[in-house]
Every structure is written in C-alpha cells, then in structure tokens.
Amino acid sequence: MSTHDDLRAIALSEFAIAGYGATSLQRIAELAGLSKSSVLYHFASKEALLEAAISPALDRMEHIITPLDGALTEASQREFIVDFVDFLLDHRLEVHMFINQGQSLVDVPVVQRANQIVLRMATYFSSTIRTTEDRMRFGVALGGAAYTLVTSGTLVPDPSPVEETRAALVAIVSELLAPITIKPIAL
C-alpha cells in the first residue's frame, strides 16, 4: 500500500472508532509514523481525508442501487441482496460511521452524498412496495443486517468466519423479503 492508501485506512479506522470530531490530523500522523505536514501533503484537510476514506464505499453503493431505477425482478432482488450484504461486509467501518455519526456530520459534503444515496434507496422501496408491512420488512431486513454487522466485527471481533456470516445474512434477508411483491414503477 502507498502512504496515501495507508493514511486513508488509518483515518477510516480512527474516524469510525474514536469519531470524526475526536480524531485529529495529528493523531492520524502519529499512527502512520508521519508528521502532520506529511499528512497535509497528501490531504489538504481532515474533511478531504474523510472524503477519500469513504468515497470508494459510496461509489460502490451507488453501483449497487443503480439497478433499482428499473423494475426489480426476483433474480435482481436476489442479486441486490447479495450485493448489499457483500457491501456491508466489505465496508463495515464506513457503514459504522454512517449509522453512528451520520446525523452529526450532515453539513459535511461527503456525508450529504451518503445520505442522498440512502434516501434514493428508501424512496425506491417506499414507492414500489405495496404494503406498510412489506416496507417494514425491507427496513428491518436491510437496516437490521447493517446494524448487526457494524456492531459485530467492527468494534467487537466476530468469531464467525466471513463466508459463514455472509451466507447466513443472505439467507435471512432473503427469507425476510421473500413474501414481498414489488410493483413496477410507472414511467
């Protein structure tokens, strides 16, 4: 990894665990074994470092929800679930930040982008799912999977192998969403 990538990884971990507000560029520099000026050479500000740290996750989430612009078939629903679970597994620290710090960072542009992505997904499901019960199913399934993964394995080590966790989450989310019928969007 490069210094740039190392700084992003260190910053993401500190932002998620200690909190964005409580993490200083000096602390990130110390953890990286660099001077603060070296960190500033790579990133103009703490906000720029935050953006660099979480933008790859946001790019991936946008890619995952793009198929939601059309009708969701049984096959594409299954693909969405698998992609969503994989996203959660690959981006636990970022999701941890969104869940636990999103509201306190609403004035930060990259967090505004994250909130827009979540709003886009929520709007799709609220407009295409027929009943309140089914909308609640989606919320519990997706939100529950996200919350479960950020609390286990992010701050407390998860003793389960990743593939076992992945298979369990895909199965459980699929079961929760199985009875839901998604109506096509009127274009």
SVG drawing of the C-alpha trace seen along z (x, -y; Angstrom):
<svg xmlns="http://www.w3.org/2000/svg" viewBox="-50 -22 57 43">
<polyline fill="none" stroke="black" stroke-width="0.4" points="0.0,0.0 1.1,-3.6 1.3,-6.3 -1.9,-7.8 -3.7,-4.4 -2.3,-3.9 -3.5,-7.3 -6.9,-6.6 -7.1,-3.3 -5.8,-4.7 -8.1,-7.7 -11.2,-5.5 -10.4,-3.3 -9.9,-6.3 -13.0,-8.1 -15.1,-5.0 -13.8,-4.1 -13.0,-7.4 -15.3,-9.6 -14.7,-12.1 -14.8,-15.1 -12.5,-13.5 -9.9,-12.4 -7.2,-15.0 -4.8,-15.0 -2.0,-14.9 -3.4,-11.6 -3.6,-10.1 0.0,-11.3 1.2,-9.7 -0.5,-6.4 1.0,-6.5 4.5,-7.3 4.5,-10.6 4.4,-14.3 1.2,-16.3 2.7,-18.2 3.2,-14.9 -0.5,-14.1 -1.4,-17.6 0.8,-17.0 -1.4,-14.1 -4.7,-15.5 -5.5,-19.3 -7.7,-18.8 -9.4,-16.4 -12.5,-16.7 -10.6,-15.8 -9.2,-12.8 -12.7,-11.7 -13.9,-12.1 -11.0,-10.0 -11.7,-7.4 -15.4,-6.8 -15.9,-7.8 -15.0,-4.3 -17.8,-2.8 -20.2,-5.4 -19.2,-4.7 -19.9,-1.0 -23.3,-1.7 -24.3,-3.8 -23.4,-1.0 -25.5,1.4 -28.6,-0.7 -28.5,-1.8 -30.5,1.3 -33.2,0.1 -34.0,-2.5 -35.9,0.2 -38.3,2.9 -36.9,5.3 -37.4,9.0 -37.0,12.0 -33.5,12.5 -32.5,8.9 -33.8,8.8 -31.6,11.7 -28.6,10.0 -29.4,6.8 -29.4,8.7 -26.1,10.5 -24.5,7.2 -25.9,5.3 -24.6,8.0 -21.2,8.0 -21.1,4.2 -21.8,4.4 -19.1,7.0 -16.5,5.0 -17.3,1.6 -18.1,2.2 -16.2,-0.9 -17.9,-3.2 -21.3,-1.8 -20.5,-2.1 -19.7,-5.8 -22.9,-6.4 -25.1,-4.8 -23.4,-6.2 -22.2,-9.6 -24.2,-10.5 -26.6,-12.9 -23.8,-14.8 -21.9,-15.2 -24.8,-16.3 -23.0,-19.5 -20.1,-17.6 -20.5,-17.2 -19.4,-13.5 -21.9,-12.6 -24.6,-14.6 -23.7,-12.4 -24.1,-9.2 -27.4,-10.5 -28.6,-11.1 -27.8,-7.5 -29.7,-6.1 -32.6,-8.4 -32.6,-7.3 -32.8,-3.6 -35.5,-4.4 -37.5,-6.3 -37.4,-3.5 -38.6,-0.9 -41.3,-3.1 -42.7,-3.9 -42.6,-0.3 -43.6,1.8 -47.3,2.2 -48.0,2.5 -46.7,0.9 -45.9,4.4 -43.7,5.1 -42.0,1.7 -41.3,2.5 -39.8,5.9 -37.4,4.2 -36.4,1.7 -35.9,4.4 -34.1,6.7 -31.6,4.1 -31.3,1.9 -31.0,4.9 -28.3,6.5 -26.4,3.2 -26.7,2.7 -25.8,6.3 -22.6,6.1 -21.4,2.8 -21.8,3.9 -20.3,7.3 -16.9,7.4 -16.3,3.6 -15.7,2.9 -16.0,6.4 -14.4,9.2 -16.8,11.6 -15.9,15.2 -17.8,16.4 -15.9,16.9 -16.8,14.2 -18.3,16.7 -20.5,18.2 -21.7,14.7 -22.3,13.8 -24.3,17.0 -26.3,16.5 -27.1,12.9 -28.1,13.6 -30.4,16.4 -32.0,14.4 -32.5,11.2 -33.8,13.3 -36.3,15.1 -37.5,11.7 -38.0,10.3 -39.4,13.5 -43.1,12.7 -42.8,9.1 -44.1,8.2 -42.6,5.2 -44.8,3.3 -43.3,1.8 -42.6,-1.9 -44.8,-3.8 -42.5,-5.6"/>
</svg>
